[in-house]
Amino acid sequence: MTNFQDRWPDPSSKQLVPKINKSFLRVLLLTLLGSFSVLYALPSHADGKHEFHFEVSRGDVFYKFFFTAGLNGELLNKMMKADERASRLGHIAPGDKFKITLDDNHDLKKIVFQPLNANPLLITYSKQKFRFVSVNIQPTEPLTHSTVVITKSLNYDGKKAGIEPEVIDLIIANFTWAMDFSRDLQKGDKFILAWDGGSTPSAIIYVGARKTIALFAYTGSTNGKNYYDINGKTLNDSFEFSALKKYSRISSSFTKSRWHPVLKKYRSHKGTDFAAPKGRPVYATAKGTVKHVVVVSGYGNVVYLSHGTEIVTLYAHLSKFAKGIKKGQKIKKGQLVGYVGSTGLATGPHLHYEIRINGVHQDAEKVKLPKQLSIPTNTLSGFKSKAKSLLAQLGIK
């Protein structure tokens, strides 16, 4: 078949007559004279249509369908240069199918290419950028989805499946609140991504041997676009201010310069100290995963918890750890992690509590932490109905 990139001239070129062979000329003439004779006499906005369906016949070339939809050569050249997978469009065969969808302004929204004997190719166009997804896409109406099957890791298998790094980061940012990617992912687990033509998925579903976690996109007037579970809540948690249900006072606040009572010199204090008697229970301020349970010279007995991909909380000077607590363990908000003490560099019993975001210490009394979001009650019913319908289309229970 004719290869577009080899045969079609750059619109910006000063060459008025492209150098073409007889075979290509014959195809071009058929295009001009046939039922799709639109190359130079293109109807305005393709007669107002927003969706075009084509099936390839002998002698067809892709650009014929592209122009029929009311799109121009400059955009076509841009698309063909955007990704090496676009070269597949230069090798179409009878029986292959195309669906070209335009937005309300009659600009390109997406193209679904369904070869007769190969995996489909989804091309979306948003914010002047083309996006290609080519593996395991199963076109349905009106839903399209792609599947990442885990063989090594999400990053490795996602890249292999044609999923962009930004989307992989989006999956990790949301699902880290519910799973440990280094420990929980097993070979054969799947991430199913549903698409509705946007640059980010309309739904992301994890299907493992033991559990399924489904998140659905929802755009609110206040919080913008986020991902919510079937009950209309985000997976991330809201943080409690203190890890103690009762404390006497804040004995030392976050500061860049504080007189250290043990070291007898000024130094920064990168946490918040809550005065409380020895043995008082210390609880996790939000759900997360145990990162470390260790003894450190200055901190004494200390527990580190990770929350999502960015936040770590630290609980230091503990007299002892909670029974059975260990690295990698899932922790619920309000779950016991240890008991107030004075181990390490401490003059008396208190809890030293820290919050770190991307490794940077934050003032617990001032920092604004992410909160769990909920879909408004008046739209929750519609959201649930749409989510259940999507799962049904994907065959997920």
C-alpha positions as CSV (number, residue, x, y, z in Angstrom):
1,M,0.0,0.0,0.0
2,T,1.0,3.6,-0.4
3,N,3.1,5.1,2.4
4,F,1.8,8.6,3.2
5,Q,5.1,9.9,4.6
6,D,7.0,8.8,1.5
7,R,4.4,10.0,-1.0
8,W,2.7,13.1,0.3
9,P,4.6,16.5,0.2
10,D,5.1,18.7,3.2
11,P,2.4,21.5,2.9
12,S,5.1,24.1,3.9
13,S,7.3,23.0,1.0
14,K,7.8,25.3,-2.0
15,Q,7.7,22.3,-4.3
16,L,4.4,22.8,-6.3
17,V,4.4,19.4,-7.9
18,P,5.4,16.4,-5.8
19,K,7.5,13.7,-7.4
20,I,5.2,10.7,-7.5
21,N,5.1,7.4,-9.3
22,K,2.3,6.1,-11.6
23,S,0.9,3.8,-9.0
24,F,0.4,6.7,-6.5
25,L,-1.0,8.9,-9.3
26,R,-3.6,6.2,-10.1
27,V,-4.7,6.0,-6.4
28,L,-4.9,9.8,-6.3
29,L,-7.1,10.0,-9.4
30,L,-9.4,7.3,-8.1
31,T,-9.7,9.3,-4.9
32,L,-10.5,12.5,-6.8
33,L,-13.0,10.9,-9.1
34,G,-14.7,8.4,-6.7
35,S,-17.4,8.9,-4.2
36,F,-14.9,10.5,-1.8
37,S,-13.8,13.2,-4.3
38,V,-13.0,15.8,-1.6
39,L,-9.4,16.6,-1.8
40,Y,-9.8,20.0,-3.4
41,A,-13.6,20.5,-3.1
42,L,-13.9,19.8,0.7
43,P,-17.4,20.6,2.1
44,S,-17.4,23.1,5.0
45,H,-17.0,21.3,8.4
46,A,-17.8,18.0,6.6
47,D,-21.5,18.9,6.4
48,G,-21.8,19.4,10.1
49,K,-21.1,15.8,11.1
50,H,-19.2,14.9,14.2
51,E,-18.5,11.2,13.6
52,F,-17.4,9.4,10.5
53,H,-17.1,5.6,9.9
54,F,-15.1,4.1,7.1
55,E,-14.2,0.7,5.9
56,V,-11.2,0.3,3.6
57,S,-11.7,-0.9,0.1
58,R,-9.1,-1.9,-2.5
59,G,-7.0,1.1,-3.5
60,D,-8.0,3.3,-0.5
61,V,-5.5,5.5,1.3
62,F,-5.9,6.9,4.8
63,Y,-5.6,10.6,3.9
64,K,-8.8,10.2,1.8
65,F,-10.8,9.5,5.0
66,F,-9.0,12.2,6.9
67,F,-9.9,14.8,4.3
68,T,-13.5,13.5,4.1
69,A,-13.9,14.3,7.7
70,G,-13.1,17.9,7.0
71,L,-9.6,17.9,8.3
72,N,-6.6,19.4,6.6
73,G,-3.2,18.3,5.4
74,E,-1.2,20.4,7.9
75,L,-2.8,18.5,10.8
76,L,-2.3,15.2,9.0
77,N,1.4,15.9,8.6
78,K,1.6,16.8,12.2
79,M,0.0,13.6,13.3
80,M,2.2,11.4,11.0
81,K,5.3,13.0,12.6
82,A,4.0,12.8,16.2
83,D,4.6,9.1,16.8
84,E,6.3,6.2,14.9
85,R,3.0,4.2,15.3
86,A,1.4,6.6,12.8
87,S,3.2,4.7,10.0
88,R,0.6,2.0,10.4
89,L,-1.8,4.3,8.7
90,G,0.3,4.1,5.5
91,H,-0.3,0.4,5.3
92,I,-4.1,-0.1,5.4
93,A,-5.8,-3.0,3.7
94,P,-9.3,-4.0,2.6
95,G,-11.6,-4.7,5.6
96,D,-9.8,-2.3,8.0
97,K,-12.0,0.2,9.7
98,F,-11.7,3.8,10.9
99,K,-13.8,6.0,13.1
100,I,-13.0,9.7,13.1
101,T,-14.6,11.8,15.8
102,L,-14.7,15.6,15.9
103,D,-15.5,17.9,18.8
104,D,-18.2,20.6,18.9
105,N,-15.9,23.0,17.0
106,H,-15.4,20.4,14.3
107,D,-11.7,19.9,15.3
108,L,-10.2,16.5,15.5
109,K,-11.0,14.7,18.8
110,K,-10.0,11.1,18.2
111,I,-9.4,8.4,15.6
112,V,-9.9,4.7,16.2
113,F,-8.2,2.5,13.6
114,Q,-9.3,-1.2,13.6
115,P,-7.1,-3.3,11.3
116,L,-8.7,-6.5,10.3
117,N,-5.9,-8.7,11.5
118,A,-4.0,-6.7,14.1
119,N,-4.5,-4.8,17.4
120,P,-6.4,-1.5,17.1
121,L,-4.8,1.9,17.4
122,L,-6.4,4.8,19.3
123,I,-5.2,8.3,18.5
124,T,-6.5,11.3,20.5
125,Y,-5.9,15.0,19.9
126,S,-6.1,17.4,22.7
127,K,-4.4,20.7,23.5
128,Q,-2.5,20.6,20.2
129,K,-1.0,17.3,21.1
130,F,-1.5,13.8,19.7
131,R,-1.6,10.7,21.9
132,F,-1.3,7.2,20.7
133,V,-2.3,3.9,22.5
134,S,-1.9,0.8,20.5
135,V,-1.9,-2.4,22.6
136,N,-4.9,-4.4,24.0
137,I,-7.4,-1.7,23.1
138,Q,-10.9,-3.1,22.6
139,P,-13.2,-0.6,20.9
140,T,-16.7,-0.7,22.1
141,E,-19.5,1.8,21.7
142,P,-19.0,4.4,23.0
143,L,-16.2,3.1,25.3
144,T,-12.6,2.3,24.4
145,H,-10.2,0.7,26.9
146,S,-6.7,-0.6,27.2
147,T,-5.2,-3.2,29.5
148,V,-1.8,-3.4,31.2
149,V,-1.0,-7.0,32.3
150,I,1.7,-7.1,34.9
151,T,4.7,-9.3,34.0
152,K,7.5,-7.3,35.7
153,S,6.3,-3.9,37.0
154,L,3.7,-1.2,36.2
155,N,6.3,1.1,34.7
156,Y,7.7,-1.6,32.5
157,D,4.5,-3.2,31.4
158,G,2.7,0.2,31.1
159,K,5.4,1.4,28.7
160,K,5.2,-1.8,26.7
161,A,1.4,-1.4,26.4
162,G,1.8,2.2,25.0
163,I,0.6,4.0,28.1
164,E,2.2,7.4,28.5
165,P,4.4,8.1,31.6
166,E,2.0,10.8,32.8
167,V,-0.8,8.3,33.0
168,I,1.4,5.8,34.8
169,D,2.2,8.5,37.4
170,L,-1.5,9.2,37.7
171,I,-2.2,5.5,38.5
172,I,0.6,5.4,41.1
173,A,-0.5,8.6,42.8
174,N,-4.0,7.3,43.2
175,F,-3.5,3.7,44.0
176,T,-0.5,4.0,46.3
177,W,-3.1,4.9,49.0
178,A,-4.5,1.4,48.7
179,M,-1.6,-0.8,47.7
180,D,2.2,-1.1,47.8
181,F,3.4,-1.4,44.2
182,S,6.6,-3.1,45.2
183,R,4.9,-5.8,47.4
184,D,1.3,-6.2,46.3
185,L,1.5,-6.4,42.5
186,Q,1.7,-10.0,41.3
187,K,2.3,-11.4,37.8
188,G,-0.9,-11.6,35.9
189,D,-2.6,-8.6,37.8
190,K,-4.2,-6.1,35.4
191,F,-4.8,-2.4,35.2
192,I,-7.7,-1.6,32.9
193,L,-8.0,2.0,31.6
194,A,-11.2,3.2,30.0
195,W,-11.0,6.1,27.6
196,D,-13.6,8.5,26.3
197,G,-11.4,10.6,24.1
198,G,-9.6,12.7,26.8
199,S,-5.9,12.7,27.6
200,T,-6.5,10.9,30.9
201,P,-8.6,7.8,31.6
202,S,-12.3,8.1,32.5
203,A,-11.8,5.1,34.8
204,I,-8.9,3.0,36.1
205,I,-9.5,-0.5,37.5
206,Y,-7.0,-2.7,39.2
207,V,-7.9,-6.4,39.0
208,G,-5.8,-8.7,41.2
209,A,-6.1,-12.2,42.4
210,R,-7.5,-11.1,45.8
211,K,-9.2,-7.8,45.1
212,T,-10.5,-5.3,42.6
213,I,-10.1,-1.6,43.0
214,A,-12.1,0.6,40.6
215,L,-11.7,4.4,40.4
216,F,-13.8,6.7,38.2
217,A,-13.1,10.2,37.0
218,Y,-15.4,13.0,38.1
219,T,-15.0,16.7,37.5
220,G,-16.5,18.9,40.1
221,S,-16.9,22.7,40.1
222,T,-14.8,23.1,43.3
223,N,-12.1,20.4,43.2
224,G,-11.7,19.8,39.4
225,K,-11.0,16.4,38.1
226,N,-10.3,13.6,40.5
227,Y,-10.7,9.8,40.8
228,Y,-13.3,8.3,43.1
229,D,-14.3,4.8,44.2
230,I,-17.8,3.4,43.6
231,N,-19.0,5.1,46.8
232,G,-17.9,8.5,45.6
233,K,-14.8,9.0,47.7
234,T,-11.1,9.4,46.8
235,L,-8.6,6.8,48.1
236,N,-6.5,9.3,49.8
237,D,-7.1,10.1,53.5
238,S,-7.6,13.2,55.6
239,F,-5.0,13.8,58.3
240,E,-5.6,14.3,62.0
241,F,-3.7,17.1,63.5
242,S,-2.3,15.1,66.4
243,A,-1.3,11.5,66.8
244,L,-2.4,11.7,70.5
245,K,-6.0,11.6,71.6
246,K,-4.9,13.7,74.6
247,Y,-1.8,15.8,75.2
248,S,-0.9,18.4,77.7
249,R,0.4,21.0,75.3
250,I,2.7,21.7,72.4
251,S,6.0,21.8,74.2
252,S,8.1,22.8,71.1
253,S,7.0,24.0,67.7
254,F,8.5,23.8,64.3
255,T,11.4,26.3,64.1
256,K,14.6,27.0,62.2
257,S,16.4,27.8,65.4
258,R,15.8,26.4,68.9
259,W,17.9,25.9,72.0
260,H,18.3,22.1,72.3
261,P,18.1,21.2,76.0
262,V,20.3,18.1,75.7
263,L,22.9,19.3,73.1
264,K,23.0,22.8,74.7
265,K,23.2,24.6,71.4
266,Y,20.9,26.2,68.9
267,R,19.7,24.1,66.0
268,S,16.6,23.7,63.9
269,H,13.6,21.8,65.2
270,K,11.9,20.1,62.2
271,G,8.9,18.7,64.0
272,T,6.2,19.4,66.6
273,D,6.6,18.1,70.2
274,F,3.4,17.1,72.1
275,A,3.9,16.8,75.8
276,A,2.2,13.7,77.3
277,P,2.9,11.1,80.0
278,K,5.0,8.0,79.3
279,G,3.0,5.1,77.9
280,R,0.2,7.2,76.3
281,P,-0.9,5.5,73.0
282,V,0.3,7.1,69.7
283,Y,-1.9,6.6,66.7
284,A,-1.4,7.0,62.9
285,T,-2.7,10.4,61.8
286,A,-3.8,8.9,58.4
287,K,-3.9,5.6,56.7
288,G,-0.6,4.5,55.1
289,T,2.1,1.9,55.0
290,V,4.9,1.3,57.6
291,K,8.1,2.5,56.0
292,H,10.5,2.0,58.9
293,V,10.4,0.7,62.5
294,V,13.9,1.5,63.8
295,V,16.0,2.9,66.6
296,V,17.9,6.1,65.7
297,S,20.3,7.8,68.1
298,G,18.5,11.2,68.2
299,Y,15.0,9.9,67.7
300,G,15.2,6.9,69.8
301,N,12.4,4.4,69.0
302,V,10.8,5.8,65.8
303,V,8.1,4.8,63.3
304,Y,7.9,6.2,59.8
305,L,4.7,5.9,57.8
306,S,4.3,6.7,54.1
307,H,1.0,8.1,52.8
308,G,0.6,8.0,49.0
309,T,3.6,8.9,47.0
310,E,4.6,12.2,48.6
311,I,3.9,12.3,52.3
312,V,5.8,10.7,55.2
313,T,4.9,11.1,58.9
314,L,7.3,10.3,61.7
315,Y,6.6,9.3,65.4
316,A,9.7,9.5,67.6
317,H,11.0,9.1,71.2
318,L,8.6,6.2,71.7
319,S,8.9,4.1,74.9
320,K,8.0,1.0,72.8
321,F,6.4,0.0,69.5
322,A,2.9,-1.3,69.0
323,K,2.9,-5.1,69.1
324,G,3.5,-6.7,65.7
325,I,4.1,-3.5,63.8
326,K,6.5,-4.1,60.9
327,K,7.8,-2.6,57.7
328,G,5.4,-2.9,54.8
329,Q,2.3,-3.3,57.0
330,K,-0.9,-1.4,56.0
331,I,-2.0,1.0,58.7
332,K,-5.4,2.5,59.2
333,K,-6.0,6.1,60.4
334,G,-6.2,5.9,64.2
335,Q,-4.3,2.6,64.4
336,L,-1.8,2.2,67.3
337,V,1.9,2.6,66.3
338,G,3.5,3.0,69.7
339,Y,3.6,4.6,73.1
340,V,4.9,8.0,74.3
341,G,8.4,7.9,75.8
342,S,11.7,9.7,76.1
343,T,14.1,7.5,74.1
344,G,16.9,9.2,72.1
345,L,17.8,12.8,72.8
346,A,14.9,13.8,75.1
347,T,14.8,15.4,78.6
348,G,11.3,14.0,79.3
349,P,8.4,12.0,77.8
350,H,6.8,13.6,74.8
351,L,5.9,12.7,71.2
352,H,8.1,14.2,68.4
353,Y,5.9,14.3,65.3
354,E,7.1,15.2,61.8
355,I,5.5,15.7,58.4
356,R,7.6,15.5,55.3
357,I,6.4,16.2,51.8
358,N,8.7,15.0,49.0
359,G,11.4,14.8,51.6
360,V,11.0,18.4,52.8
361,H,10.0,18.9,56.5
362,Q,6.7,20.8,57.1
363,D,5.3,22.7,60.0
364,A,2.4,20.5,61.3
365,E,0.6,23.5,62.7
366,K,0.6,25.3,59.3
367,V,0.9,22.9,56.5
368,K,-2.2,22.2,54.3
369,L,-2.5,18.5,53.7
370,P,-4.7,16.8,51.1
371,K,-8.1,15.8,52.3
372,Q,-10.3,12.9,51.2
373,L,-12.8,14.3,48.7
374,S,-16.5,13.2,48.2
375,I,-18.8,13.6,45.3
376,P,-21.7,15.9,46.2
377,T,-24.8,14.1,47.4
378,N,-27.0,15.4,44.7
379,T,-24.9,13.9,42.0
380,L,-23.8,10.7,43.7
381,S,-26.7,8.5,42.4
382,G,-25.9,9.4,38.8
383,F,-22.2,8.9,39.4
384,K,-22.8,5.4,40.8
385,S,-25.1,4.5,38.0
386,K,-22.6,5.5,35.3
387,A,-19.8,3.7,37.2
388,K,-21.8,0.4,37.4
389,S,-22.7,0.7,33.7
390,L,-19.0,1.1,32.8
391,L,-18.0,-1.9,34.8
392,A,-20.7,-3.9,33.1
393,Q,-19.4,-2.9,29.7
394,L,-15.9,-4.1,30.7
395,G,-17.3,-7.3,32.1
396,I,-16.0,-6.5,35.6
397,K,-18.0,-7.6,38.7
